[in-house]
Structures are given as C-alpha cells and as structure tokens.
C-alpha cells in the first residue's frame, strides 16, 4: 500500500507503521502516488482520483507539542469517531488512532486515583462509552477489512502476587493465625492450615499443576509474572524471594513457560529497587527477564516505560486499568510504545490486556456469571477484529476454596466454550 501525504513527521510514520505493520510506504511525491497501481491512500486536503481512499488530515500528526485537543465524538457506521474532517470517511483515522494508542490524554494534567494511577474515569473511552471495545481495531476492520472472518487468539497471563497461602510464612505469623482461627471458631480454616503446615494437603494457592493441564488441553502459551519484593508491605505480600522453595517454584514455572517480572509497588517509585528485582529473577532463572507487568497496574507515562527501557525490558503487559476492564489503548494488538514527549518510537513492545479477575471481583463487583458474559464479549470482539484477547488471572483466585471455587469454574467454562 502506498500513502501520499504533503508532510512527513515522526507521528505520522509511527502510526502508519503501527496500523499497517510495515506493509505500507509513505511518499510526498504526487507524481509517484498518482502513477501507483496498487492500493493507495491519499492523506492530504485534496482528492486526486476515485481509485484512492481519501482521508483529510487533522493537525495532530503535524504538531510537536502536547496540549488539550478539541474533541467532539460523533457516530459513523455505528462506531464512535472523532477529529472530524472531510474525505471518503468523515474523520482522520490516523490522528484519532494516534491519540488513543499513545495515551495522549495521560500526558495532560489529571488527578490521580488513590493508588497514584491515571483514573479510567478521565479517559475519552470511558466518558464516551467505548472502553469495552478495541475501537482502533474496529475502525480498521470497517475501513479496510469489512468481510474478514473472525479469528480468535487468546493469551492467558498470571500475576503471582502471593504464591503460598500458608506455607513458608514466618513462624510468628502462623502461630498468630492459628490462635485467631481457634478463638474465632473458624474450625475449617484451622483444620486446613494445620493440614497444609503438616504437609498432609497442598497449599491452596499452588494451582500451577492445574494450570499446566489447562494450558496443555487447549494448547495455550501462558505468561507468568512473579512479584519479588525484597521487603513486605501493605501492597507487596510475597514471601522472601530468597526462600529455596519459592525459588524452586519459580524455576519450575520458568522452565516450562514464558516468565517475567511483576515489579513491586515499592520498585514502581525506585529505579534502584527495580534493578534489584530484575537481578533477583535473573539469578533464580539464569536469564535476564525482558517482560514485565506493574503490580496494581501502577504506571505513569512516560516515566514507568522509560525506567523499564533503561533496565533492558523489551515487553510490558501493563496497558490496561487496575480499576475497570476494557481496552485502555483502544486496541487488543501489541504495539511499540511511542514516547510522546521525545517524539520517538521506542523498542518497547506493549501487550494490552482487556480483562483482570480482580477488576471483575472487587471493582466491578460482578457475579461469576456476569464475568463469564464479559469474557465472552471480549473473546467475540477481539476475534471479529483479528486482535488478541489477553487476560490477567491470579493463582490465589483460582483455588478450590469455597470463596473462589465458582471463579475457578468460570475460567474453565470460558476456555471450554472458546476451544471445544
């Protein structure tokens, strides 16, 4: 495909390469464009011929500053669009995609949520009711591939915040909880704790054999992220990463699966701690991690991604909200991160997620049945737009305990519906 534009800019080059995955070239030579016989897009104010797709440009991709944009959302082919222009479609597809994909709005002034994050309530997608759709992918399908058949792709990922419920905790903590269960009359909990500590039954959070079987059944390629904070606090509750049993577990998982770092709450504010956690995982597995996902999805643009790049990370899986499910960057496809302040394309691949079990349970307060419906919605929309559905689960919500059994069953039912 050939694209004509009266200007070239880092922003335009980035979005064209991202949208067309390197299968489109851009020219400013009018003669070359007019004589090209293949598919072509005229991205300029003036239409040349009926054979081309004409998209009139908005100013965004010619700018080099970051400022509040005048955005009016309006319907087109039952899809919300913005950056109204003329041409064969009534909006600047490239500029609107760039705005959403780069998370332009997160560079603007905003009030952070209780966890120091960009709040989903301030996003254009939430305010205009398209957060639950990968809007860029929907636009692409409508414009370029309206008759493409669905193709489902699913990547399960797991945050291992707390590997063990009872095992390997400090002695004083186990004694305190035993006494608490006893004096509270929680006999079932007391009995389970004693049996686990005496190695009569497995720790309920150790669901890795179960997950292995699930992945083998449906031929899935999971990604695991381990929390390795050196010190515990209110948010980082993993046992010490130097415990032999924990290190053995990580090695066992890493041998069979793609594994990355789950940077702790503490390291999200400290490059030194981040470097320590990376070094710890490298010592355990024998190879330096190149993938990460922020604990509590605590990230800030551009600082978090710059810090990861500085430490040698190549992939990040944090692009989503820790407060609601949906498509934070309005796509389900991986993409290279564009540093908007430096106006440059980086080599950090972003893998967006659209679902997290903790969001469904604690933030959206759904029932398991409602969550199953939500999962099916995401599977259908990503399949229809040829994206990938990437979800987050936690091992401590996939147990056989009464509180979580229904949630474990919902996950299994979802996979069965998709692959059987």
VOPAGU-2260 file (C-alpha; in pm, 1 decimal, decimal comma):
REM VOPAGU-2260
SITE   aa  ch    i         X         Y         Z
SITE  UNK   A    0       0,0       0,0       0,0
SITE  UNK   A    1     117,8     349,8     -78,7
SITE  UNK   A    2      16,5     654,0     124,8
SITE  UNK   A    3      53,3    1008,7       0,0
SITE  UNK   A    4      94,2    1296,7     240,8
SITE  UNK   A    5     204,1    1655,4     197,5
SITE  UNK   A    6     414,3    1617,7     512,1
SITE  UNK   A    7     617,4    1353,3     692,4
SITE  UNK   A    8     654,3    1353,5    1068,9
SITE  UNK   A    9     760,2    1107,0    1339,7
SITE  UNK   A   10     396,8    1085,0    1449,8
SITE  UNK   A   11     267,7    1002,4    1101,2
SITE  UNK   A   12     545,9     750,0    1035,6
SITE  UNK   A   13     477,8     579,2    1368,6
SITE  UNK   A   14     103,5     539,4    1324,7
SITE  UNK   A   15     133,5     419,0     964,5
SITE  UNK   A   16     394,0     158,0    1062,9
SITE  UNK   A   17     181,7      50,3    1358,8
SITE  UNK   A   18    -150,2      29,8    1176,3
SITE  UNK   A   19     -16,3    -148,9     868,0
SITE  UNK   A   20     262,0    -343,9    1040,2
SITE  UNK   A   21     528,6    -225,0     798,9
SITE  UNK   A   22     322,8    -315,5     489,3
SITE  UNK   A   23     265,6      44,1     376,0
SITE  UNK   A   24     500,1     312,1     245,9
SITE  UNK   A   25     452,9     686,5     258,6
SITE  UNK   A   26     550,1     936,3     -10,0
SITE  UNK   A   27     531,2    1311,9     -52,0
SITE  UNK   A   28     578,6    1282,3    -428,4
SITE  UNK   A   29     247,0    1346,7    -600,5
SITE  UNK   A   30     355,5    1203,1    -935,5
SITE  UNK   A   31     471,8     876,0    -777,8
SITE  UNK   A   32     143,5     842,6    -594,5
SITE  UNK   A   33     -78,9     917,8    -894,0
SITE  UNK   A   34     103,4     658,6   -1106,7
SITE  UNK   A   35      98,8     384,7    -843,7
SITE  UNK   A   36    -128,8      95,3    -946,2
SITE  UNK   A   37    -173,6     -80,8    -611,5
SITE  UNK   A   38    -383,4       8,2    -307,0
SITE  UNK   A   39    -332,2     367,2    -204,7
SITE  UNK   A   40    -445,9     624,7      48,8
SITE  UNK   A   41    -440,9     996,6     -14,4
SITE  UNK   A   42    -376,5    1162,2     322,0
SITE  UNK   A   43    -396,8    1523,3     211,0
SITE  UNK   A   44    -654,3    1803,2     180,3
SITE  UNK   A   45    -721,3    1743,2    -190,3
SITE  UNK   A   46    -861,7    1427,3    -352,6
SITE  UNK   A   47    -689,1    1315,0    -675,2
SITE  UNK   A   48    -891,0    1024,9    -818,7
SITE  UNK   A   49   -1181,6     786,1    -747,8
SITE  UNK   A   50    -942,4     489,8    -709,7
SITE  UNK   A   51    -782,4     615,5    -391,2
SITE  UNK   A   52    -910,3     623,9     -33,8
SITE  UNK   A   53    -910,3     990,0      62,0
SITE  UNK   A   54    -856,1    1084,6     428,1
SITE  UNK   A   55    -826,5    1453,1     509,0
SITE  UNK   A   56    -571,8    1521,4     784,4
SITE  UNK   A   57    -633,6    1675,9    1122,4
SITE  UNK   A   58    -347,6    1889,8    1257,2
SITE  UNK   A   59    -242,8    1644,7    1533,6
SITE  UNK   A   60      17,7    1449,7    1337,4
SITE  UNK   A   61     188,4    1769,4    1220,7
SITE  UNK   A   62     222,3    1906,2    1573,5
SITE  UNK   A   63     517,5    1863,0    1808,3
SITE  UNK   A   64     356,2    1983,6    2130,6
SITE  UNK   A   65     121,7    1817,1    2379,0
SITE  UNK   A   66    -188,6    2016,8    2463,2
SITE  UNK   A   67    -560,9    1975,9    2519,3
SITE  UNK   A   68    -730,9    1877,6    2195,0
SITE  UNK   A   69   -1077,3    1989,9    2091,2
SITE  UNK   A   70   -1257,6    1655,8    2061,5
SITE  UNK   A   71   -1614,5    1601,6    1950,5
SITE  UNK   A   72   -1722,6    1237,5    1938,9
SITE  UNK   A   73   -1986,5    1155,6    1677,4
SITE  UNK   A   74   -2123,8     835,8    1517,3
SITE  UNK   A   75   -2007,6     680,4    1191,5
SITE  UNK   A   76   -2120,1     333,3    1077,6
SITE  UNK   A   77   -2242,0     270,7    1433,9
SITE  UNK   A   78   -1894,1     344,8    1570,4
SITE  UNK   A   79   -1786,4     649,1    1770,9
SITE  UNK   A   80   -1527,5     862,3    1588,0
SITE  UNK   A   81   -1359,6    1198,5    1642,9
SITE  UNK   A   82   -1127,1    1451,3    1475,3
SITE  UNK   A   83   -1391,1    1535,1    1215,1
SITE  UNK   A   84   -1258,6    1611,5     866,0
SITE  UNK   A   85   -1375,8    1557,8     509,6
SITE  UNK   A   86   -1281,0    1292,4     258,3
SITE  UNK   A   87   -1415,7     943,7     194,0
SITE  UNK   A   88   -1450,1     889,0     569,0
SITE  UNK   A   89   -1560,4    1177,7     792,2
SITE  UNK   A   90   -1271,0    1166,2    1040,7
SITE  UNK   A   91    -892,7    1145,1    1049,9
SITE  UNK   A   92    -841,9     775,5    1117,5
SITE  UNK   A   93    -465,0     813,4    1158,6
SITE  UNK   A   94    -476,5    1108,0    1401,1
SITE  UNK   A   95    -756,5     956,6    1610,8
SITE  UNK   A   96    -570,4     623,6    1629,5
SITE  UNK   A   97    -250,6     804,7    1729,9
SITE  UNK   A   98    -431,4     995,6    2004,6
SITE  UNK   A   99    -571,6     675,3    2156,9
SITE  UNK   A  100    -272,8     448,4    2105,0
SITE  UNK   A  101     -11,9     682,4    2252,4
SITE  UNK   A  102    -236,9     756,0    2552,1
SITE  UNK   A  103    -204,4    1125,1    2464,5
SITE  UNK   A  104    -458,8    1222,4    2728,4
SITE  UNK   A  105    -245,6    1070,9    3005,7
SITE  UNK   A  106      25,7    1329,6    2940,3
SITE  UNK   A  107    -222,5    1607,2    3012,8
SITE  UNK   A  108    -298,5    1736,7    3361,5
SITE  UNK   A  109    -517,3    1497,1    3562,0
SITE  UNK   A  110    -598,7    1396,7    3918,0
SITE  UNK   A  111    -455,8    1058,4    4012,7
SITE  UNK   A  112    -657,1     788,0    4184,5
SITE  UNK   A  113    -590,9     650,9    4535,3
SITE  UNK   A  114    -309,5     432,3    4400,8
SITE  UNK   A  115    -135,5     712,4    4213,6
SITE  UNK   A  116    -264,2     598,3    3873,0
SITE  UNK   A  117    -435,0     765,2    3581,0
SITE  UNK   A  118    -808,3     720,1    3657,1
SITE  UNK   A  119   -1015,8     549,1    3390,8
SITE  UNK   A  120   -1298,3     793,1    3464,9
SITE  UNK   A  121   -1098,4    1073,1    3298,3
SITE  UNK   A  122   -1045,1     882,1    2975,3
SITE  UNK   A  123   -1217,1     964,9    2648,6
SITE  UNK   A  124   -1310,5     598,9    2608,6
SITE  UNK   A  125   -1491,8     578,1    2942,0
SITE  UNK   A  126   -1668,7     911,6    2904,7
SITE  UNK   A  127   -1792,8     816,5    2559,1
SITE  UNK   A  128   -1880,0     454,2    2633,8
SITE  UNK   A  129   -1630,7     274,3    2409,5
SITE  UNK   A  130   -1387,0     143,1    2671,5
SITE  UNK   A  131   -1519,2    -211,6    2621,4
SITE  UNK   A  132   -1430,1    -205,7    2251,3
SITE  UNK   A  133   -1090,3    -205,4    2076,5
SITE  UNK   A  134   -1200,4      98,1    1879,7
SITE  UNK   A  135    -890,7     132,1    1661,1
SITE  UNK   A  136    -927,5    -233,0    1555,0
SITE  UNK   A  137   -1298,5    -176,0    1488,8
SITE  UNK   A  138   -1218,7     125,5    1268,9
SITE  UNK   A  139    -957,3     -72,3    1078,0
SITE  UNK   A  140   -1199,8    -357,9    1013,7
SITE  UNK   A  141   -1472,7    -121,8     896,1
SITE  UNK   A  142   -1241,1      67,7     658,8
SITE  UNK   A  143   -1003,0    -199,3     529,7
SITE  UNK   A  144   -1137,5    -547,5     605,4
SITE  UNK   A  145   -1517,5    -542,8     645,9
SITE  UNK   A  146   -1559,8    -903,2     526,3
SITE  UNK   A  147   -1271,1   -1065,7     712,1
SITE  UNK   A  148   -1387,9   -1378,3     903,7
SITE  UNK   A  149   -1331,3   -1393,0    1282,4
SITE  UNK   A  150   -1002,9   -1535,1    1413,1
SITE  UNK   A  151    -970,8   -1592,9    1789,4
SITE  UNK   A  152    -635,8   -1555,8    1965,0
SITE  UNK   A  153    -604,9   -1588,1    2343,2
SITE  UNK   A  154    -310,5   -1533,9    2578,2
SITE  UNK   A  155    -360,4   -1617,8    2947,1
SITE  UNK   A  156    -130,7   -1434,1    3186,9
SITE  UNK   A  157     -90,2   -1472,4    3563,2
SITE  UNK   A  158      30,0   -1239,4    3835,0
SITE  UNK   A  159     183,3   -1439,4    4117,6
SITE  UNK   A  160     148,4   -1187,2    4397,0
SITE  UNK   A  161     116,1   -1447,6    4671,4
SITE  UNK   A  162     247,0   -1792,8    4581,2
SITE  UNK   A  163     150,4   -1959,2    4911,2
SITE  UNK   A  164    -137,1   -1908,5    5149,8
SITE  UNK   A  165       7,2   -2093,3    5449,9
SITE  UNK   A  166     349,7   -2233,0    5368,6
SITE  UNK   A  167     682,5   -2063,0    5434,2
SITE  UNK   A  168     538,3   -1775,4    5630,8
SITE  UNK   A  169     725,6   -1662,0    5945,6
SITE  UNK   A  170     654,5   -1881,2    6247,6
SITE  UNK   A  171     502,2   -1598,0    6448,2
SITE  UNK   A  172     250,7   -1528,5    6171,3
SITE  UNK   A  173     137,7   -1889,3    6151,7
SITE  UNK   A  174     101,4   -1907,4    6528,9
SITE  UNK   A  175     -95,9   -1582,3    6531,8
SITE  UNK   A  176    -333,3   -1709,0    6260,8
SITE  UNK   A  177    -376,4   -2046,1    6429,6
SITE  UNK   A  178    -477,9   -1869,7    6750,6
SITE  UNK   A  179    -704,7   -1632,7    6556,5
SITE  UNK   A  180    -885,4   -1921,5    6386,3
SITE  UNK   A  181    -916,9   -2108,5    6714,6
SITE  UNK   A  182   -1061,1   -1824,0    6918,9
SITE  UNK   A  183   -1283,8   -1714,5    6626,6
SITE  UNK   A  184   -1425,2   -2062,6    6591,8
SITE  UNK   A  185   -1309,2   -2092,7    6231,6
SITE  UNK   A  186   -1261,1   -2465,5    6255,2
SITE  UNK   A  187   -1245,2   -2537,0    5882,2
SITE  UNK   A  188    -973,7   -2275,6    5831,7
SITE  UNK   A  189    -787,6   -2400,0    6137,1
SITE  UNK   A  190    -802,5   -2759,3    6014,8
SITE  UNK   A  191    -685,1   -2669,4    5663,6
SITE  UNK   A  192    -398,4   -2459,9    5793,4
SITE  UNK   A  193    -276,0   -2740,1    6018,7
SITE  UNK   A  194    -301,0   -2999,2    5740,7
SITE  UNK   A  195    -108,0   -2778,3    5499,0
SITE  UNK   A  196     162,6   -2699,3    5753,0
SITE  UNK   A  197     195,9   -3071,8    5829,5
SITE  UNK   A  198     219,0   -3138,3    5450,6
SITE  UNK   A  199     -94,3   -3354,1    5455,2
SITE  UNK   A  200    -257,7   -3149,7    5174,6
SITE  UNK   A  201    -119,4   -2897,3    4922,5
SITE  UNK   A  202    -123,6   -2526,1    4988,2
SITE  UNK   A  203    -446,3   -2396,5    4826,4
SITE  UNK   A  204    -262,5   -2125,8    4628,5
SITE  UNK   A  205     -43,0   -2382,2    4449,8
SITE  UNK   A  206    -254,0   -2414,1    4136,3
SITE  UNK   A  207      32,0   -2449,3    3890,8
SITE  UNK   A  208     -23,5   -2819,4    3809,9
SITE  UNK   A  209    -389,1   -2745,0    3741,8
SITE  UNK   A  210    -295,0   -2457,2    3511,7
SITE  UNK   A  211     -39,7   -2672,8    3329,6
SITE  UNK   A  212    -311,0   -2924,3    3245,8
SITE  UNK   A  213    -548,4   -2648,2    3137,6
SITE  UNK   A  214    -289,4   -2497,3    2904,9
SITE  UNK   A  215    -198,5   -2836,4    2759,6
SITE  UNK   A  216    -564,7   -2919,0    2695,3
SITE  UNK   A  217    -625,9   -2601,0    2497,0
SITE  UNK   A  218    -270,9   -2555,7    2360,7
SITE  UNK   A  219    -221,7   -2219,2    2528,8
SITE  UNK   A  220     101,9   -2026,0    2573,9
SITE  UNK   A  221      74,1   -1853,7    2914,3
SITE  UNK   A  222     291,3   -1581,9    3064,3
SITE  UNK   A  223     366,1   -1570,9    3438,7
SITE  UNK   A  224     477,3   -1262,5    3631,0
SITE  UNK   A  225     638,4   -1307,8    3974,1
SITE  UNK   A  226     636,6   -1046,3    4249,3
SITE  UNK   A  227     983,8   -1042,7    4408,6
SITE  UNK   A  228     983,3    -751,0    4651,9
SITE  UNK   A  229    1271,5    -775,4    4897,1
SITE  UNK   A  230    1058,1    -639,3    5181,6
SITE  UNK   A  231     689,8    -688,2    5253,6
SITE  UNK   A  232     449,5    -400,9    5297,8
SITE  UNK   A  233      76,9    -337,6    5264,5
SITE  UNK   A  234      84,3    -397,6    4890,1
SITE  UNK   A  235     379,8    -633,1    4841,7
SITE  UNK   A  236     290,7    -952,0    5026,7
SITE  UNK   A  237     512,8   -1213,2    4864,8
SITE  UNK   A  238     741,3   -1423,5    5079,0
SITE  UNK   A  239    1111,6   -1351,3    5050,9
SITE  UNK   A  240    1241,6   -1428,2    4701,9
SITE  UNK   A  241    1542,7   -1591,6    4862,4
SITE  UNK   A  242    1343,7   -1879,6    5012,4
SITE  UNK   A  243    1461,0   -2204,7    4848,6
SITE  UNK   A  244    1106,0   -2336,1    4797,9
SITE  UNK   A  245     992,8   -2016,6    4626,9
SITE  UNK   A  246    1299,9   -2012,4    4403,5
SITE  UNK   A  247    1237,6   -2375,8    4311,9
SITE  UNK   A  248     876,3   -2293,4    4221,1
SITE  UNK   A  249     982,2   -2002,2    4000,5
SITE  UNK   A  250    1239,9   -2218,3    3826,6
SITE  UNK   A  251     985,0   -2491,7    3769,9
SITE  UNK   A  252     740,0   -2245,7    3611,0
SITE  UNK   A  253    1007,6   -2065,3    3409,2
SITE  UNK   A  254    1137,8   -2391,7    3263,7
SITE  UNK   A  255     801,6   -2463,3    3100,9
SITE  UNK   A  256     655,9   -2116,1    3038,2
SITE  UNK   A  257     736,3   -1760,0    2944,0
SITE  UNK   A  258     808,5   -1575,8    3268,9
SITE  UNK   A  259     850,7   -1211,1    3353,5
SITE  UNK   A  260     888,4    -973,1    3645,4
SITE  UNK   A  261     597,1    -824,7    3838,3
SITE  UNK   A  262     765,2    -502,2    3956,1
SITE  UNK   A  263     657,9    -434,7    4311,3
SITE  UNK   A  264     467,5    -139,2    4449,8
SITE  UNK   A  265     794,1     -20,4    4602,8
SITE  UNK   A  266    1000,6     -52,5    4285,1
SITE  UNK   A  267     747,7     149,4    4086,5
SITE  UNK   A  268     895,9     451,1    4266,5
SITE  UNK   A  269    1258,8     339,8    4271,0
SITE  UNK   A  270    1481,6     250,8    3976,8
SITE  UNK   A  271    1731,6     100,5    4220,8
SITE  UNK   A  272    1474,3    -143,1    4361,7
SITE  UNK   A  273    1357,1    -228,3    4010,5
SITE  UNK   A  274    1713,5    -316,3    3913,2
SITE  UNK   A  275    1743,7    -534,0    4225,3
SITE  UNK   A  276    1424,4    -723,5    4146,4
SITE  UNK   A  277    1535,4    -782,1    3788,2
SITE  UNK   A  278    1870,5    -911,4    3914,8
SITE  UNK   A  279    1692,9   -1140,1    4162,5
SITE  UNK   A  280    1479,0   -1301,3    3892,8
SITE  UNK   A  281    1784,2   -1336,9    3671,4
SITE  UNK   A  282    1971,3   -1520,5    3948,5
SITE  UNK   A  283    1678,3   -1753,8    4001,4
SITE  UNK   A  284    1609,1   -1843,2    3637,6
SITE  UNK   A  285    1954,4   -1796,3    3488,0
SITE  UNK   A  286    1836,6   -1544,3    3228,0
SITE  UNK   A  287    1756,9   -1174,3    3245,3
SITE  UNK   A  288    1382,5   -1104,6    3226,0
SITE  UNK   A  289    1265,9    -899,3    2929,2
SITE  UNK   A  290     891,0    -888,6    3011,6
SITE  UNK   A  291     710,9    -712,1    3294,7
SITE  UNK   A  292     374,6    -609,0    3432,8
SITE  UNK   A  293     338,5    -346,6    3704,9
SITE  UNK   A  294     192,4    -456,9    4038,0
SITE  UNK   A  295    -151,1    -295,8    4088,3
SITE  UNK   A  296    -104,2    -168,6    3731,3
SITE  UNK   A  297      77,6     121,3    3894,0
SITE  UNK   A  298     228,5     304,4    3599,2
SITE  UNK   A  299     277,4     661,9    3489,1
SITE  UNK   A  300     360,5     780,1    3139,9
SITE  UNK   A  301     629,5     831,6    3033,7
SITE  UNK   A  302     832,1     761,7    3349,9
SITE  UNK   A  303     741,5     393,6    3400,2
SITE  UNK   A  304     815,1     287,8    3044,1
SITE  UNK   A  305    1138,5     487,3    3031,4
SITE  UNK   A  306    1252,5     314,7    3350,3
SITE  UNK   A  307    1174,4     -28,7    3206,2
SITE  UNK   A  308    1362,0      50,7    2885,6
SITE  UNK   A  309    1661,5     170,0    3085,8
SITE  UNK   A  310    1667,8    -166,7    3263,1
SITE  UNK   A  311    1660,7    -358,1    2934,8
SITE  UNK   A  312    1295,6    -459,8    2927,0
SITE  UNK   A  313    1158,8    -538,2    2580,4
SITE  UNK   A  314     791,9    -612,8    2657,7
SITE  UNK   A  315     538,4    -475,2    2902,6
SITE  UNK   A  316     193,2    -613,7    2981,2
SITE  UNK   A  317      58,7    -326,6    3196,7
SITE  UNK   A  318    -153,8    -148,3    2935,7
SITE  UNK   A  319    -496,1    -173,6    3093,6
SITE  UNK   A  320    -667,8     -36,4    3400,2
SITE  UNK   A  321    -642,9    -169,4    3752,7
SITE  UNK   A  322    -988,8     -28,1    3825,1
SITE  UNK   A  323   -1206,7    -147,4    3536,1
SITE  UNK   A  324   -1186,2    -392,5    3248,8
SITE  UNK   A  325   -1162,6    -271,9    2890,7
SITE  UNK   A  326    -919,5    -151,0    2625,9
SITE  UNK   A  327    -710,7     131,0    2772,4
SITE  UNK   A  328    -528,4     198,7    2444,4
SITE  UNK   A  329    -834,3     112,1    2230,7
SITE  UNK   A  330    -660,6    -186,0    2071,4
SITE  UNK   A  331    -608,4    -551,3    2157,3
SITE  UNK   A  332    -297,1    -583,6    1940,4
SITE  UNK   A  333      61,4    -541,3    2063,9
SITE  UNK   A  334     240,1    -224,9    1954,3
SITE  UNK   A  335     564,2     -37,0    2004,3
SITE  UNK   A  336     546,7     239,8    2261,9
SITE  UNK   A  337     578,1     593,6    2128,1
SITE  UNK   A  338     741,7     836,6    2370,8
SITE  UNK   A  339     523,2    1140,2    2311,0
SITE  UNK   A  340     747,8    1385,3    2495,9
SITE  UNK   A  341    1056,5    1280,3    2299,9
SITE  UNK   A  342     858,0    1227,7    1975,7
SITE  UNK   A  343    1024,1     894,8    1909,4
SITE  UNK   A  344     929,9     531,5    1858,1
SITE  UNK   A  345    1090,5     305,2    2118,2
SITE  UNK   A  346    1167,4     -67,7    2103,8
SITE  UNK   A  347     939,4    -148,7    2400,0
SITE  UNK   A  348     651,9    -371,5    2288,6
SITE  UNK   A  349     323,6    -307,0    2469,8
SITE  UNK   A  350      83,8    -601,5    2512,9
SITE  UNK   A  351    -256,2    -459,4    2618,0
SITE  UNK   A  352    -492,9    -658,4    2838,1
SITE  UNK   A  353    -870,7    -618,2    2844,8
SITE  UNK   A  354    -963,4    -830,8    3147,0
SITE  UNK   A  355    -837,6    -882,0    3501,5
SITE  UNK   A  356   -1011,9   -1105,5    3751,5
SITE  UNK   A  357    -950,4    -861,7    4037,9
SITE  UNK   A  358   -1133,2    -587,4    3845,9
SITE  UNK   A  359   -1435,7    -809,7    3790,6
SITE  UNK   A  360   -1444,6    -924,1    4153,1
SITE  UNK   A  361   -1355,1    -614,2    4354,0
SITE  UNK   A  362   -1401,9    -310,2    4129,5
SITE  UNK   A  363   -1696,4    -406,3    3909,2
SITE  UNK   A  364   -1839,5    -632,1    4182,9
SITE  UNK   A  365   -1968,0    -885,8    3934,4
SITE  UNK   A  366   -2106,9   -1230,4    3992,2
SITE  UNK   A  367   -1918,1   -1518,5    3829,4
SITE  UNK   A  368   -2197,8   -1546,6    3570,4
SITE  UNK   A  369   -2165,4   -1176,8    3481,9
SITE  UNK   A  370   -1791,9   -1219,9    3445,6
SITE  UNK   A  371   -1838,6   -1514,2    3210,1
SITE  UNK   A  372   -2057,9   -1291,7    2990,2
SITE  UNK   A  373   -1792,5   -1021,5    2995,8
SITE  UNK   A  374   -1520,6   -1268,8    2896,7
SITE  UNK   A  375   -1731,2   -1396,4    2607,7
SITE  UNK   A  376   -1787,2   -1037,8    2490,5
SITE  UNK   A  377   -1411,4    -974,4    2481,8
SITE  UNK   A  378   -1346,4   -1301,3    2300,4
SITE  UNK   A  379   -1603,0   -1216,3    2032,7
SITE  UNK   A  380   -1491,1    -858,3    1974,1
SITE  UNK   A  381   -1119,9    -944,6    1957,6
SITE  UNK   A  382   -1191,6   -1235,2    1722,5
SITE  UNK   A  383   -1407,0   -1015,3    1497,9
SITE  UNK   A  384   -1130,2    -754,2    1473,0
SITE  UNK   A  385    -842,6   -1004,8    1439,7
SITE  UNK   A  386    -681,5    -897,2    1765,8
SITE  UNK   A  387    -565,5   -1095,4    2064,2
SITE  UNK   A  388    -752,8   -1137,2    2388,5
SITE  UNK   A  389    -510,6   -1102,6    2677,6
SITE  UNK   A  390    -640,8   -1153,4    3030,5
SITE  UNK   A  391    -493,1   -1147,7    3381,0
SITE  UNK   A  392    -563,5   -1407,7    3647,4
SITE  UNK   A  393    -419,7   -1460,4    3994,2
SITE  UNK   A  394    -338,5   -1802,4    4136,1
SITE  UNK   A  395    -499,3   -1712,3    4469,0
SITE  UNK   A  396    -836,4   -1656,2    4296,4
SITE  UNK   A  397    -821,4   -1992,4    4118,3
SITE  UNK   A  398    -836,0   -2215,8    4422,8
SITE  UNK   A  399   -1079,8   -2486,7    4534,4
SITE  UNK   A  400   -1172,3   -2292,8    4845,5
SITE  UNK   A  401   -1545,9   -2220,4    4882,1
SITE  UNK   A  402   -1496,9   -1845,6    4831,4
SITE  UNK   A  403   -1320,7   -1889,5    4499,0
SITE  UNK   A  404   -1445,7   -2220,0    4358,4
SITE  UNK   A  405   -1705,7   -2053,2    4135,7
SITE  UNK   A  406   -1442,8   -1819,0    3991,4
SITE  UNK   A  407   -1214,7   -2111,2    3911,5
SITE  UNK   A  408   -1504,8   -2290,2    3743,8
SITE  UNK   A  409   -1592,0   -1980,5    3538,5
SITE  UNK   A  410   -1239,5   -1966,5    3398,7
SITE  UNK   A  411   -1255,7   -2332,8    3299,5
SITE  UNK   A  412   -1603,2   -2285,9    3145,4
SITE  UNK   A  413   -1482,6   -1988,1    2945,1
SITE  UNK   A  414   -1194,3   -2186,0    2795,2
SITE  UNK   A  415   -1423,1   -2478,0    2720,0
SITE  UNK   A  416   -1668,1   -2250,9    2535,3
SITE  UNK   A  417   -1390,5   -2099,3    2324,8
SITE  UNK   A  418   -1197,4   -2410,6    2229,8
SITE  UNK   A  419   -1439,9   -2703,0    2237,0
